[in-house]
Amino acid sequence: MDLYLIRHGESTANRDHVHAAWLPMPLTEAGVKQAQAVGKLLKDIPFDRFYCSDVLRTAQTFDHAFGEDHPREYSTLLREANSGEFAGKSFAKCLEEFGEEYTRIRETWAFECMGGESAETLIGRGAAFLRQMEALPEDVKYVAAVSHGGLMLAIAAHLMHQPMCRFPMLVSNCGVCVLRLDREKHQWRIVHWNVSGKLMQNNATDGH
């Protein structure tokens, strides 16, 4: 089974360098165009199942990529990292308020000290979503899931047994990462990383 993880298009939070977390941050005009472009890129993939984070920017990305009326299953497992008290604040404002401690928290994904999620919790959510995919019927061959950069990095870190703070592979807005499940060996591997982002020459940004 091939799992296509798709990061949402550029949101107002990405544009304004703000921690979005689970807040309802809409797509920008550029984000809408990115979503439409990734939809065209994936139009020939015969997806059997569709999943989407239940946050506004991922739902809007799904609408523009696959159609507003296209059926999907929303999953809270696919949400971005909960950045706690940082949510809704700009990176610059957080740095001004918390200084080097903010830099440490952000680099290590240690948002639990601000009332958010730890890196371990985020990785656990990603692993739980993979287990859900493993439980799908064997006739399911292609799955699309619209998610967030942080959650996608967490899944990759889980598969590569690396802490998130040391994982260098970022994901562009509407970047596509393809994972393949070997059902006999019960193993996942990364087949492609950030494909559409490269094709659209879109700069990689972090997933916070």
C-alpha positions in Angstrom: 0.0 0.0 0.0 1.2 3.5 -0.9 0.3 6.3 1.5 0.5 9.8 0.0 1.0 12.3 2.8 0.2 15.8 1.6 1.1 19.0 3.5 -1.5 21.8 3.4 -1.0 24.8 1.2 0.4 28.1 2.4 -1.8 29.5 5.2 -1.9 33.0 6.6 0.1 31.7 9.5 2.9 30.5 7.2 2.9 33.8 5.4 3.0 35.8 8.6 5.4 33.5 10.5 2.9 32.7 13.2 2.5 29.5 15.2 -0.8 28.0 13.8 -1.1 24.8 15.9 -4.8 23.8 15.7 -6.1 27.3 15.1 -8.5 28.0 12.1 -5.9 29.7 9.9 -7.1 29.8 6.2 -5.1 29.4 3.1 -3.7 32.4 1.3 -4.2 32.9 -2.5 -0.8 31.2 -3.0 -1.9 28.3 -0.8 -5.1 27.8 -2.9 -3.0 27.7 -6.1 -0.6 25.2 -4.5 -3.5 23.0 -3.5 -4.9 23.1 -7.1 -1.5 22.3 -8.5 -1.0 19.2 -6.2 -4.5 18.0 -7.2 -3.4 18.1 -10.8 -0.2 16.3 -9.9 -2.1 13.5 -8.2 -5.2 13.3 -10.5 -4.1 10.0 -12.1 -3.5 8.1 -8.8 -6.4 5.7 -8.2 -6.8 6.5 -4.5 -9.0 4.0 -2.5 -9.2 6.1 0.7 -8.9 9.8 1.6 -8.1 11.2 5.0 -7.7 14.8 6.2 -6.7 16.6 9.4 -9.8 18.4 10.8 -8.1 21.8 10.9 -9.3 24.5 8.5 -6.1 24.9 6.4 -6.0 21.1 5.6 -9.7 21.0 4.9 -9.4 23.9 2.4 -6.4 22.2 0.8 -8.4 19.0 0.4 -11.3 21.0 -1.2 -9.1 22.6 -3.7 -7.0 19.5 -4.5 -9.8 16.9 -4.7 -13.1 18.8 -4.7 -15.3 20.2 -2.0 -17.8 17.4 -2.4 -15.2 14.6 -2.4 -15.7 12.2 0.5 -13.0 12.1 3.1 -12.5 10.9 6.7 -11.3 13.5 9.1 -8.7 12.4 11.7 -7.4 14.3 14.7 -4.3 12.1 14.5 -3.3 14.1 11.4 -3.3 17.5 13.2 -0.3 19.7 13.5 1.7 19.8 16.7 -0.1 21.7 19.5 2.2 24.5 20.4 0.3 25.5 23.5 0.7 29.2 24.5 2.7 29.9 21.4 -0.4 29.3 19.2 -1.5 32.5 17.4 1.8 34.3 18.3 4.4 35.3 15.8 7.8 33.7 15.9 9.3 37.2 16.5 7.0 37.9 19.4 7.8 34.5 21.0 11.5 35.1 20.6 11.1 38.6 22.2 9.2 37.2 25.2 11.1 34.0 25.8 14.5 34.5 24.2 16.8 31.5 24.0 14.3 29.3 25.8 11.9 29.8 22.9 14.7 28.7 20.4 15.3 25.6 22.5 11.6 24.7 22.7 11.1 25.2 19.0 14.2 23.3 17.9 13.4 20.3 20.1 9.6 20.4 19.6 9.2 20.6 23.4 5.9 22.4 23.4 4.7 20.5 26.5 6.3 23.1 28.7 4.0 25.7 27.2 0.9 23.6 27.6 1.2 21.9 24.2 2.5 18.6 23.0 5.9 17.0 23.3 7.8 15.5 20.4 7.1 12.1 21.8 3.4 12.7 21.8 3.4 14.0 18.2 5.5 11.0 17.1 3.0 8.8 18.9 0.1 10.3 17.0 1.9 9.7 13.7 2.6 6.1 14.7 -1.0 5.6 15.6 -2.1 6.8 12.2 0.3 4.3 10.5 -1.2 1.5 12.6 -4.6 2.6 11.4 -3.4 2.3 7.8 -1.9 -1.1 8.5 -5.4 -2.3 9.6 -7.0 -1.4 6.3 -8.2 -4.2 4.0 -5.6 -5.6 1.7 -7.4 -4.4 -1.4 -6.7 -0.8 -0.3 -3.7 0.1 -2.5 -3.5 3.9 -2.5 -4.3 6.3 0.3 -4.2 10.1 0.3 -3.9 12.0 3.6 -3.8 15.8 3.9 -1.9 16.8 7.0 0.8 19.2 8.4 4.5 19.5 8.2 5.1 18.7 11.8 3.1 15.5 11.8 4.8 14.4 8.6 8.2 15.0 10.1 7.1 13.1 13.2 6.1 10.1 11.0 9.4 10.2 9.2 11.4 10.5 12.5 9.4 7.5 13.8 10.2 5.4 10.7 13.9 6.3 10.8 14.3 6.0 14.6 15.5 9.6 14.8 14.5 12.4 17.2 12.6 15.2 15.4 15.2 17.7 16.4 17.8 15.9 14.3 15.6 15.2 11.3 16.7 17.5 8.5 14.2 16.8 5.8 11.6 19.6 5.7 8.3 19.7 3.9 7.1 22.4 1.5 3.6 23.7 1.5 1.7 21.0 -0.5 4.8 18.9 -0.5 4.0 15.2 -1.1 5.7 12.4 0.8 5.0 8.8 -0.3 5.4 5.9 2.1 5.1 2.3 1.1 3.9 -0.6 3.4 5.2 -4.1 2.9 2.3 -6.0 4.4 4.3 -9.3 4.6 7.1 -7.8 6.6 4.9 -5.2 8.4 7.4 -2.5 7.4 7.1 1.0 6.0 9.7 2.8 3.9 9.9 6.3 2.5 9.7 6.2 -1.3 9.5 9.9 -2.2 9.9 13.0 0.0 8.6 16.5 -0.8 7.9 15.7 -4.4 5.4 18.4 -5.4 7.3 21.0 -3.4 10.3 20.4 -5.6 8.3 20.4 -8.8 6.7 23.7 -7.9 10.0 25.2 -6.7 8.4 26.1 -3.4 10.7 27.0 -0.5 10.6 24.6 2.4 9.3 25.9 5.7 9.0 24.3 9.1 5.8 22.6 10.3 5.1 24.6 13.4 
